[in-house]
Amino acid sequence: MIKQKESVEEMEMRSWKRKLIGVWIFAIPIAILMMSDRLFMIELIPKGWMVPLLLILGFPVVFIFGFETLKGGLKGFYTFYFNMDSLIALGTVVVTLQESSVSLILLQTIQVFLL
């Protein structure tokens, strides 16, 4: 049998499906960690380690699987052609930098008290 060539739409749908499954691999543990304390009163991870762990688990979702969105958004900043991707990129980068700096400050504070 002759295999038919896949259309561009089918290839793009397959790519988005792979990205979706990859995002779920990281997002479901994040959701479980965040909801376990609130809903079931079970603390799986100490509160001091929650922010760094969420940053580590969230990094691939935002910066690997969401790279195309970030790239399109940052492209809008230097071409002055803003779109929804620009808003997503701006919010994502600012929040990630803020949470990373707060997390580093908290870890340094914890280390000072432990010494």
C-alpha positions in Angstrom: 0.0 0.0 0.0 1.1 3.5 -0.7 1.3 5.7 2.4 -0.4 9.0 1.9 1.5 12.2 2.8 0.3 13.8 5.9 -1.3 17.3 5.5 0.2 20.3 7.2 -2.9 20.5 9.5 -2.5 16.9 10.6 1.2 17.4 11.3 0.5 20.5 13.4 -2.3 18.7 15.3 0.1 15.8 16.1 2.7 18.3 17.3 0.2 20.1 19.5 -1.0 16.7 20.9 2.6 15.8 21.8 3.1 19.1 23.5 -0.2 18.7 25.4 0.8 15.3 26.8 4.3 16.7 27.7 2.7 19.6 29.6 0.3 17.2 31.4 3.3 15.2 32.7 4.5 18.3 34.6 1.2 20.0 35.3 -0.6 17.2 37.0 2.0 16.8 39.7 2.0 20.5 40.2 -1.8 20.4 40.6 -1.6 17.5 43.1 1.1 19.3 45.2 -0.9 22.5 45.3 -4.3 21.0 46.1 -3.2 18.3 48.5 -2.6 20.8 51.3 -5.7 22.8 50.7 -8.3 20.1 50.0 -7.0 17.1 51.9 -4.9 18.8 54.6 -1.9 16.6 53.6 1.4 18.4 53.4 3.4 16.3 50.8 6.3 18.8 50.6 7.4 21.2 53.4 6.2 24.8 52.7 9.8 26.1 52.4 10.5 23.8 49.5 7.2 24.3 47.7 8.1 27.4 45.6 11.5 26.0 44.4 9.9 22.7 43.5 7.0 24.4 41.6 9.5 26.5 39.7 11.5 23.4 38.7 8.4 21.5 37.6 6.9 24.6 35.9 10.1 25.4 33.9 9.6 22.8 31.2 6.0 23.7 30.8 6.7 27.4 30.3 10.1 27.5 28.6 10.3 24.3 26.7 6.7 23.4 25.6 5.7 27.1 25.5 8.8 28.3 23.7 7.0 29.1 20.5 4.6 31.3 22.3 7.4 33.1 24.1 9.4 33.5 21.0 6.4 35.0 19.1 5.7 37.3 22.1 9.3 38.5 22.4 9.4 39.0 18.6 6.5 41.5 19.0 8.6 43.6 21.4 11.4 44.3 19.0 9.1 44.7 15.9 6.6 46.8 17.9 3.8 44.6 16.6 2.1 43.5 19.9 -0.3 40.6 20.1 -1.6 38.2 22.8 1.7 36.3 22.7 3.4 39.5 23.7 1.2 39.8 26.8 1.8 36.1 27.7 5.5 36.4 27.3 5.7 39.6 29.3 3.7 38.1 32.2 5.5 34.8 32.1 9.0 36.2 32.1 8.3 38.8 34.8 6.5 36.4 37.2 9.2 33.7 36.7 12.0 36.2 37.4 10.1 37.6 40.5 9.4 34.1 41.9 13.0 33.0 41.3 14.4 35.9 43.1 12.0 35.5 46.0 12.8 31.8 46.2 16.5 32.5 46.3 16.1 35.1 49.0 14.0 32.7 51.1 16.5 29.9 50.6 19.3 32.1 51.7 17.3 33.3 54.7 16.6 29.7 55.7 20.3 28.8 55.4 21.2 31.7 57.7 18.8 30.5 60.4 19.9 26.9 60.1 23.6 27.9 60.6 
